[in-house]
Amino acid sequence: MNFFPRKVVGARFSAPARAGALRPARLKTFFGFAAGLLLFACLTGCGAARPNKYYQLTIPGDNSSDPPVANVYPVTILVGPLNTSHLYREDHIVYSSGGEHMGTYEYQRWAEPPAEMIQGVMFRSLRSSGRYRSVYSLRSSVRGDYLLHGHLYDFKEVNSSGMVGRLTLELELRDTKSGATVWTHLYNHDEPAKGKDVSAVVAALNRNVQRAVAEFAASLDQYFSAHPPAAPAP
């Protein structure tokens, strides 16, 4: 009997078998690529993050150690909130090119909303002056003789012919018994910045607020000097 050797050409696999053999390799490649993308996103995202910088206005100090003021007006003043745009009720620093367009910085912010900070500076200035019997916030339960409140129109960086810190603020004093407005004062001033960065503009706005508060306090003093309130009955 003659036996003839079989000629082996090569192993043959069906299509499903070949797919099953390649699937683990493809999955390994896919997961490796996805992990690389995730690592790249984390590295680039973490590297691009910028810390926020916060700024605040100078608050007048306590003058309790100073000699007492000789002429104290026998009135209680309540310092109320400032009406303003939503831009100044948030903590972003506002900038403008001098026209109608305005924007806000993303990473440069105030420690508190500007309207609240300016109200706080005014409150502390009047209280520490010693010129009035007492000064309280409107949020307190104290009943005052006068209510001091107003409207904040501008508190922003303006860059037109030069970089300045613009403040436009109007205050009014209302007699709480009669409801009549007895005093108003409008302040509008552009304080030049001593630099071109945001911190220089913040310093200019801070100087502007201090100047405005001093002007308001002097104007209030003039009003009560010309209209001296009656001393309370003993």
C-alpha positions, 0 to 999 in steps of 0.5 A, spaced: 500 500 500 502 506 498 502 512 502 502 519 500 504 524 505 499 530 505 501 537 503 500 542 509 499 549 506 497 552 513 492 553 518 486 556 516 481 560 521 474 562 521 472 570 521 469 569 528 476 566 530 480 571 527 476 577 530 476 574 537 484 573 537 484 581 535 479 584 540 484 583 546 489 587 542 485 592 540 482 593 547 488 594 550 490 599 544 484 603 545 484 603 553 492 606 553 490 611 548 484 613 552 488 613 559 493 618 555 488 623 553 485 623 560 492 624 563 494 630 558 487 633 559 489 633 567 496 636 566 494 641 561 488 643 565 491 643 572 497 647 569 492 652 566 488 654 572 490 661 575 489 663 582 484 669 583 486 675 586 482 679 591 482 686 593 479 690 598 478 698 600 481 701 606 476 701 612 477 707 617 480 705 623 478 706 630 479 713 633 476 711 640 483 713 643 483 720 640 480 726 644 473 727 644 469 731 639 467 738 643 461 739 638 457 732 638 450 733 634 445 729 638 442 725 632 442 718 631 444 716 623 442 709 620 446 708 614 442 704 609 444 700 603 446 703 596 442 702 590 446 700 584 447 695 578 447 688 578 455 689 576 456 692 583 452 687 587 457 682 585 465 681 586 468 682 579 472 688 578 468 692 572 472 695 566 470 700 560 473 703 554 470 709 556 464 708 551 458 704 552 461 697 553 463 694 559 466 687 562 469 684 568 475 681 570 475 673 571 481 672 576 481 679 579 475 680 584 473 684 590 473 681 597 466 683 597 461 687 592 463 694 591 456 697 594 457 693 600 464 695 601 463 703 600 457 702 605 461 699 610 467 705 609 462 710 610 459 707 616 466 706 619 468 713 617 461 717 620 462 712 626 469 714 628 468 721 627 465 722 633 461 728 630 454 724 632 451 721 638 450 714 634 451 711 628 448 704 626 447 700 620 440 700 617 440 692 619 440 693 626 433 694 630 435 701 632 430 707 630 434 713 628 433 720 626 436 720 619 437 715 614 443 716 609 442 712 603 444 713 596 445 710 589 452 707 586 452 709 578 460 708 577 465 704 580 470 701 575 476 702 571 476 706 565 481 706 559 480 712 554 485 717 554 488 714 560 487 709 565 483 712 571 478 709 577 471 712 576 467 713 582 460 716 581 456 716 587 450 720 590 447 720 597 441 723 600 439 724 608 432 723 609 428 725 616 425 718 618 420 722 622 417 727 616 420 722 611 423 728 607 429 728 604 433 734 607 440 733 604 443 730 597 450 730 595 453 728 588 460 725 587 463 724 581 471 723 580 476 720 575 482 718 579 488 717 575 492 710 576 499 710 577 500 704 573 497 700 567 495 693 571 489 692 575 492 693 582 494 700 580 486 701 578 484 698 584 489 703 588 486 709 584 479 706 586 480 706 593 483 713 593 477 715 590 472 712 595 476 715 601 476 722 597 468 721 596 467 719 604 471 725 606 467 730 602 460 727 604 462 727 611 464 734 610 458 736 607 454 733 612 457 737 617 456 743 614 448 741 613 448 740 621 452 746 622 447 750 618 441 746 621 443 744 628 438 739 631 434 740 637 437 736 643 433 731 646 429 733 652 432 730 659 
